[in-house]
């Protein structure tokens, strides 16, 4: 179960090398059926969700693609999709929390997020009885809903009156203190390998690695994860010997990764006005060894820039065709898929995997009870007194830390 060593441990992004070169699909629910290639020994009880891949008929017919597969990450009972916070950030949270639980981590897990990741960890940490500090920019508070049954006593929500990058900065300063442990971001192997199960689920469904992989990205870590999982599948020997072409997409004009590839700069007003602000990351892992640039080079991949108008049209097309709502970030990926086909960059018979990174949120809220998290404290990034803030955090979470 997930026995591994680490490559690149001291140079760039560490990468897991699993003892089982051929994956055995386990009889566990959701993401845990891929436990052979997750850095954990056990499953996290109560966490049953995972990616669900299916071959599209309606959207494929609408677009003229004969082999379009959709990796759906969200809530859609009709296809047995049951991620509790409706995004593939749940796939990051589950293995990360289980890994920390197995290490008997007692420090406060600290997560900086633009919204979806915070929601996923808030929902998951209580399953392992882990205390959690969320550091979130003020403009993302509207995304911080969780299922009604999730207790709030072990969650401290620190709101930063700034953007996501400033929230990350405050989080980094807090994690210099001994009581806190950072989630790890792009360097977190459990997070990346959790996201990598999207490719594993698709390959197990299609019986091969797809020709093209479409995803909207902020940091680009999801694209890195798809590349890493594909390398493992090639090494497995049963799913083909060719990497998928990564077709990553960002929301222009606020698109740092797109700018890194194509040149140009983004406005100081970003992420204001974006179709989805979760796709904005000022410091993505682009040039680090094992990062986005290397993943694109290895797969002959590209990064496309999609406008709000293109995304809105794509969202409507998807809903009309497939019958379920998708998050705004996912609509950016759909827009990129449409654009690539219309411009002749993919062919109608290519095997294409479209990662819907979040969906079914409207359906979930209609069928389930939710609640919104309220900040325990709001700070300005430049005036944050880290020592005083840490005292308030520990005071609230002390019972959880020393239980």
C-alpha positions, -999 to +999 in steps of 0.1 A: +000+000+000+017+031-012+053+021-003+077+045-019+110+063-020+116+099-031+134+112-062+145+149-066+142+152-028+168+179-026+164+194-061+130+210-071+098+191-065+102+157-048+086+129-067+074+096-053+088+063-068+064+035-057+075+000-049+047-014-070+056-005-105+023-020-117-007-006-099-032-030-084-067-015-083-079-020-047-115-027-036-116+005-016-140+034-024-132+064-044-096+077-045-084+048-023-087+022-050-054+037-062-037+034-028-007+016-044+003+049-058-006+071-028+019+079+000-002+064+027-006+030+044-044+032+051-075+049+039-091+078+057-124+065+071-154+086+060-136+099+029-152+080+001-150+103-029-129+102-060-128+112-097-154+096-120-145+093-156-170+087-183-172+088-221-192+118-232-220+114-257-237+148-256-208+172-254-187+151-278-216+152-303-219+190-298-182+196-304-177+169-330-152+148-310-156+110-312-135+101-282-140+127-255-137+115-219-147+136-190-130+133-156-157+147-134-146+159-099-176+171-080-211+161-069-233+143-094-252+113-079-263+102-114-228+091-122-219+083-085-197+114-082-197+123-045-169+148-036-183+166-006-170+200-015-176+196-052-140+201-065-109+180-071-093+198-042-109+170-022-084+147-039-056+167-025-070+169+010-078+132+016-042+118+011-026+148+027-047+145+059-043+107+060-005+111+056-003+136+085-026+114+106-003+084+101+027+105+111+008+114+143+012+151+135+001+172+164+010+206+151-017+228+135-021+221+098-019+254+080-035+259+046-034+291+025-061+291-001-082+311-026-113+292-015-117+256-029-087+241-011-097+256+022-132+242+018-117+207+011-094+207+040-121+220+064-143+191+054-115+165+056-095+174+087-123+166+111-123+130+098-088+126+113-094+149+142-067+173+130-067+210+141-067+233+110-057+269+103-071+284+071-055+316+057-078+330+031-080+363+012-110+384+020-124+382-015-126+344-012-148+342+019-179+336-003-164+302-013-160+290+023-190+268+027-188+233+042-213+205+048-236+213+078-224+183+098-187+194+099-178+208+133-161+242+135-144+240+168-111+227+153-110+252+125-095+287+128-102+310+099-077+338+094-089+363+068-063+384+051-074+418+037-054+413+005-050+388-024-041+352-025-003+358-027-005+380+004-025+353+022+003+329+013+029+353+027+010+356+060+007+318+062+044+314+055+053+337+084+030+318+108+045+285+098+079+297+110+065+291+145+069+257+160+032+251+166+023+251+129+030+228+100+024+239+064+003+219+040+032+221+015+018+234-017+033+221-049+060+202-029+034+181-011+037+147-026+003+135-011-014+165-027+001+159-062-004+122-061-040+127-050-046+149-080-028+123-101-056+099-095-076+118-121-052+104-148-052+070-131-090+068-131-092+079-167-065+054-178-083+025-160-115+035-178-101+041-212-075+013-209-048+036-221-033+070-216-052+097-235-037+116-263-046+150-248-053+163-213-072+195-208-073+214-174-076+249-161-047+258-138-036+284-113-003+271-099-001+244-126+003+217-100-026+197-115-008+196-148+024+184-131+004+157-113-011+145-146+024+143-161+038+124-131+009+099-131+013+093-168+050+085-164+040+059-138+014+045-162+040+042-189+063+024-165+035+001-155+035-012-191-002-018-197-015+017-207+007+027-236+041+043-240+033+079-249+027+108-226-005+128-231-001+163-245-009+187-216-033+214-227-034+237-198-055+269-197-056+301-178-080+331-175-065+360-194-055+387-188-047+376-152-025+346-163+010+344-149+018+309-163+004+320-197+027+350-195+057+329-186+052+309-218+040+336-242+054+368-227+035+398-214+024+409-180-007+410-159-024+440-144-018+451-108-056+449-105-056+411-108-074+389-097-102+415-098-126+408-127-115+372-133-140+346-143-126+326-114-100+341-091-088+306-079-068+304-111-046+333-102-012+326-085+015+351-087+043+326-080+035+293-097+062+265-097+071+272-134+108+270-137+117+248-107+130+213-115+100+190-120+077+221-124+054+233-151+080+242-177+095+207-175+060+191-177+051+211-208+085+204-225+082+166-217+047+164-231+049+190-260+022+208-240+008+243-242-009+269-221-038+287-236-054+320-224-092+321-223-113+352-218-143+355-195-166+356-225-152+323-239-156+307-205-192+318-200-201+305-234-183+272-227-201+268-193-235+272-210-225+247-237-214+221-211-245+225-190-268+222-220-250+191-232-242+172-200-269+185-177-248+195-147-234+228-135-196+232-135-174+256-115-160+287-133-125+273-134-136+242-151-154+263-178-119+278-187-108+242-195-139+236-216-133+269-235-097+257-242-110+224-255-135+241-278-108+266-291-082+238-297-107+218-318-120+248-337-084+258-346-074+224-357-050+216-329-068+184-320-086+160-343-120+145-340-107+109-334-081+118-308-086+104-274-092+135-253-095+138-215-112+169-201-107+174-164-138+191-149-120+202-117-153+212-100-189+207-106-223+200-092-221+227-066-255+241-074-270+206-072-252+199-039-265+231-023-300+222-035-300+187-021-277+191+010-275+214+040-244+237+042-230+265+063-205+292+058-174+297+079-169+331+095-135+346+101-120+343+136-099+373+128-092+397+099-057+412+094-040+435+069-010+416+054+016+443+063+003+449+098-002+413+109+013+407+144+022+370+139+030+363+175-003+378+187-022+360+160-006+327+169-017+331+205-053+335+194-051+305+172-036+283+198-061+295+224-090+284+202-075+251+191-056+241+222-080+214+232-075+198+198-037+201+198-032+185+232-060+160+231 
